[in-house]
Amino acid sequence: MSASQNTNPSSSLGAELPVEASEGQWPIKRLMTVFFLLTAAGLTWLLMRNGDANFLEVGLLQIVSRPGLLLLLVVLLLLEWYSDYLRYYVLARYLGVSMPFRFGIKIVFANLFFSYLTPGATFGAPVTIYMMKKNGAKLPNAIALAVIKSFLLFFVMLAGGVVVFLFGDFALSLSTQRLLWVCAGFISLLLVLLLVIIFRPKVASRWNAFLFEKMRAFALHRNHPVDRLQRMEQGFNTTLQAFATFGASGFWAIFLAIFTTCLNLFFVFAISVTLLFALGFEISSSQAWYYSFLYYFLIAFAPTPGASGLAEGGGYLFFQHLGPMSLVSSYVVLWRLLTCYLVIAIGAFLFLRFVRDVQLKDIQTIDSPLVVPTLTPQLVELRDIPPENQTDTEPPSS
């Protein structure tokens, strides 16, 4: 999973969606260039810290010497991808969208691919909407799925981070603890607002209209433009409509959506924990889980595309006191290889193949000959009757 995939629920869904975009209209080359330049900078810094690249060979030999953990890594990686598909499947099921496995896996990797290549996973949701629209889903339902999936991940990550910091074994100052309790209060308020949006959409809509009306009045009083406010209001309305649509399915749908989100994150952290033990880190299980979560949590909100550069350099600084320099560097590179670089390669292949298939389908549709039905006497008479006067009964004979 992308460390930044859709953690920002305010992704540019309000922008004009390139539903008819072709392969050349997606700025893939430019995005990949920026990502790989930043990643190369981070890896170069790691290499300079170690002096050579032997640390990676040492790490791989450590993992190969533990075949049980190596097999577990592979299984957890497959489960992480499958659980991500389950997130789409649950939302699609209750939103009336078709999500077969083969198509769902394409969406999983395409979403992760674009999430890694853009800061804040900006293109993750739009590419999901694009692919679902091309697969026949109604645009409002596709937008609802993308918005809810992004928001739930953001909510679970934020709530989980506050819980870990508050109840974890950390030496925190009194001011930091107070700040965390304020964050916990904010999360609780966000939960209440979420329940209101889901189960009392009309109330939430009135609150939203009232809030933006006051904001527009204030902006006009100060002679400020209101264009940005109008775009924000459209985005909020889209989010409200998405959750209202999903909330109509009831508590069970919401529970499954949150459960599959937590399950997906569990496998992400489990990959990190298994990798730490496979490399031979001498740490406790609680330390492994705590540090895996905190590392993922911090890079999830990194400002660079997919935390490129920061995940490599920052990961070394974050884990440096847990083991030797070569061991920490091996963990960072292998973690990124499993959860980022490999995903980008698969996602690029599947998305470009999907775009190619869509273009071929469009061309075949355009080039297909127009089928003209044979005009029988009955069809001739039906053709001459205005549409509003046609019934299912047989027309009277002349």
N, C-alpha and C positions, 0 to 999 in steps of 0.2 A: 504494500500500500504506500502511496505517496505520503511523505511526511507533511505535505502541505495540501493534500487533496481536499479541496472544498471545505477547508476549515473556516473560510470566510463566507457566511451566508449571503453577504451583500455583493456577490459576484455580479458582473455586468450583465444581468439578465434583462435589464430594462433596455439595453442597447439593441439596435436592429439586428436580429438574428439572421445569419447567412444561411437560410434554409436551402437555398438553391446553390450554395457554394460548391465550387469544384475543387479538385485537389490543388490547383495553382492558387486559389484564393485563400487558402489557409497558410499563414506565414510560418510554415514548418521549418524551413531552412534557417530563417532568421532567428527563430526561437531556439533551435538546437545549437546554433552557433554561440549565442549568449550563454546558454547553459553549459556547454562543453568548455568554453573559455574560463568561466568561473570555477568549474569543477577541476579543470587542469591546474588552475592556480592553487586550489586547496590541496590537490595531490602533490604538486611540486613542493609546497611548503612541508608536507609530511615527509617527502623524500629527503629534503634538505635537513630536517630534524634527525632523520635516521642515518643519513650518509649514503645509503644504498637501498636497493629494493629487495635485499635478502629477507627482510622481515616478513614479506608476503609469502615467500617460499617456506619459511619456518612455520608460519601460521597454518598454511595448507597441510604441511606434514603432521602438525598437531591434530588437525581435524581428521585426516585419513587414518591416524592411529587409533581413533575412537569410532569405529564403523557404526556402532549403535546410535551415537549422537548425530553422525552424518546422515544416517537414514531418517532419524527424527527431524532433522532440519528440512529434508526434502518433503516429508509428509506435512510438516507445519506450513511450509511454503505453499503447497497445493491447497491445504485447508484455508489458508488466508485468502487465496484467490477465490476459492469456492464460497467462502462466507461473505466476501464482497458481492458476489453475484446474488447471494440470498438477500442482501439488503435491497437490491434492485427488484428482485422477484416479489418480496413482501409488499413493497410500495406499489409495484405494478398491479399486483393481484387486487388490491383494494381501491386502485384508481381506474380499474377497467382497461389496463394496458397489457398487450401481449408481450411476454418476456420469456421466449423459449431459451433453453440453455446456450445453444450455439450463438445466438444473437446477443444474449446477455453477457457472455464472456468477451465478445468483441467490445461491448460498451464498457465493461470493467477496465480492460487494458487501454482503450482509447481515452477514457476519462483520466486514468492515472498518467498516461503519456502527456496529455495536455496540461494536467495539473502540475506535473513536474516542470514543465517548460515555461510556466507563467507564474509571476509573483502572486501569492494569495490564491493560487489555483483558479485564476480568472477565467481561463478557457475550459476548465473542466466541465462546468455545468452547460455552457452553450454547445459543446460538442456532443454531450449526452442528448440534449434536446434535438439537435440536428439529426443525429442517427435515429432517434425514435420517430421523428417526423418522417424521415425517409422510409422507415419501416412500416408506416401506416398509422401511427398513433396520432390522436388529436392533439393539436398544439397546446391547448390549456392543460391537458392531462400530462403531457411531456414536461411542461414548465413546472407543474405542481410536483412531479416526482423529483426533478432536479433540485428544486428549492428545498423541499422537505429533507432530502438526503443530505444536502449540504448543511442545513441548519442542525439536524440531529447530531451529526459528527461534531460540529462546533460546540453544541451544548454539552455532549457527553465528555469531550476533551476538557472543556473549561471546568465542568463540575468535578471530574476526576482529578484534575490538577489541584483544585482547592482542597479536596478531601485528602489527597496524598500529602500535601504540604502541612495541613493542619494536624493530621494524626500520624504522620511519619516520624521517624526518629531523627529529627534534624535540630541542630542548635540554632534556633531563630531568635532574633532580638524581639523585644516587646513591641516595638513599632511595626516590625514585619508581621508579627502575629495579629496585631490589630488590623493591619491592611488586609490580611487573609480573611479575617472575620467579616470585614466590609465586603470583600469579594464573595464570601459565602452568602451574605445577605442579598447581594446583587443576583446571584444565581437563583436564590429562592424566589426573588421577585420575578425573575425571568421565567421560572417554572409556572408561577401563578398566571402571568400574562399569556404563556403558551396554552395553559388550560382554558383560559377565557377565549383565546383566539379559536381553539379547536371546538369547544362546546358551546360558546356563545358568540358566534361570528358577527351577528348583528350589533351586539354591544361593542365588540372590538372595532367594527367598522365605524360606529358613531364616535368612539374615542379617537380614532385615527383622523376622521374628518374634522373633528373639533380641534385637535392638536395642530393640524396643518393650516386650518383657518386662522388660528391665532398667530402662527408663525408667519403666514403671508401678510397679515395685518401689521405685524411688527416690522417686517422687511419693507413694506410699502411706506410705513411711517418714517423709516430711516432712509428712504429712497434707494433701497438695495434691489437688485434684480431678483425675480422670483422663479426664473427658469429652472435653476437647480432644485428649488423646493418642489416644483411640479414634477420633476423627474424622480425625486425621492418619494413623493406621494404615490406615483405610479408603481414604484418598486415595492412600497409597503402594501399597496392594494393587491399586487400580484401575490405577495407572500400570504396575506390574509386569505385570499381566495384559495390558494393552494392548501393551506392547513384546514380551512373550512371544508373543502372537498374531501380531504383525507379523514377529518374528524367525524364525518358522517358515517364512517365504517365502525366506529365504536372503540371501546377501551382495548379490546383484543388486538385490533390492528395497530394501535399505538404501542402497546406492549411489545408486539413482535418486531416492530420497526426499531424500537430502542434496544431490544434484546439482540437482534442481529448486528446492530452497530457495535454493541459491547463485545459480542462474540468475535467480530472482525478485529477489533482492537486487541483483544486477548491473544489472538494468534500472532498479531504483529509483535507484541511484547514477548510472546513465547519464543519467537524466532531469535530475538536478541538475547534472551536468557540462555537458550540452548547454545547459541554461538559463543557466549562468554565461557560456559563450562567446557565446550568442545575445544576451545583454545587453551584451556588450563588455568583460567583465572581462579585464584584461591580466595573466593569470597563466599558469603552465605547466600542462601536462596533469597532471603528478604532483600539483601543488598542488590542482587542481580535484578530483581523485579523493580525495585525502587529506581535504580539508575537507568534501567531500560525505559521506564515510563517517563522519567524526567528528561532524558535525552530526546526522546521522540516528541515530548510536549514542547520543549524549547525550540527545536528545529521546525516544528509544525507551523510556527508563527514567524519564521524567518522571512526577511524582506526580499531575499534573492529568489529566483526561480527554482522551486524544489529544494530550497536551502542549499543550492549548489555553492561550493566553496566554504560556506559557513558550517555545513554538516561535517565536512572532512576536517577542517582546522579546529572547529569548535568541539567536535567529538574527541579529538586528541586531548584538548585541554580539559574536557569534562571527565575523562576516564584516566588521566595520566597518573593519578595517585593510587589506582587500583592494581597496577602491574607494571612490568618493564615497558620501556618505550616501544620496543619491537612488537610486543604482544598487543598493546593498545592500538598501534598503527594497523596491525593485521585486522583487529576487530572492526575498526572504522571502515577500512577499505572493503572487507568482506560483507559487512552489514549493508553498505551502500550498493555493493554489487548485487546482492540478493534482492533487496527491496527497492532499488532505484534503477540501476543501469540495465539489469535484465528486463525489468518491466518496461522501460523506455524502448528497448529493442523490440520486444513483443508487441507493444502498443503501436509503434510506428508501422510495423508490418501489417497488423490487422486493420488499422484505420485506413491506410493507403489501399489495401485490398478492398475494403468496404466501399471507399469512394470510387474505385475502379468499377466495381460491380454495379454500383448505383448509376454511373455514367453509361455503362453498357446497357443496362435495363432501360434507361431513358432513351437511348438511341434506338433500341429495338422497338420501343413503344411508338416513337415518331415514324420509323420506317415501316411499321407494320401496315399492310393494306387495310383500307377501310372496308368493313364487311357491310354490304348493303342487303337488307332482307328482301326476299322475294315478295312482291306485293300480291297478296291474294285478294279476292273481292272483299273479304271481311276487313283486312288491313286498310284497303282503300277507303272503305266507309268510315273506319275509326279515325283515319288520318284527316278526313274532312270534318270531323266533329270537334268543336272547340274543347280544349283540355278540361275546362270546368264542367262540361256537360257529359264527360265520359263516365260510364259506370262499368261495373263488372258484368252486367248482363249482356246477353248477345244482342247486337244491334238488329233492329227490325229489317226484314228483307224488303228490298225495293220492289 
